């Protein structure tokens, strides 16, 4: 009886292995960086997005933060209790809730930003500005490709 030939596959040859590994390590380091500011990594993503684009719907914020709507709604409630965000009904569509960053949220963002930048810059240490730009463009293309499956 002939042995079946095993397909060759090395996990470490897969881009996904590196993406997942980088994400896990970065998430833990980022959590340590924002914790002294009273934030979790998901809460950081919320205020980082809102300082850039305030007054967006929960659905749009979920897409931008890569947090599912149910978990994001709970997080927004908790962040509202901390005074970091507020929410209000849209005047255009009463079914839509809009999320806003507060002055305290902006202050918290500004206070945490240097620590976050250190983490992000550390991940790209040794890369030239051109390499960083190329890398970001490759990641953007991969994300577009992943959305077209």
Secondary structure, 3 states (H helix, E strand, C coil): CCCCCCCCCCHHHCHHHHHHHHHHHHHHHHHHHHHCCCCCHHHHHHHHHHHHCCCEEHHHHHHHHCCCHHHHHHHHHHHHHCCCEEEEECCCCCCCEEEEECHHHHHHHHHHHHHHHHHHHHHCCCCCHHHHHHHHHHHHHHHHHHCCC
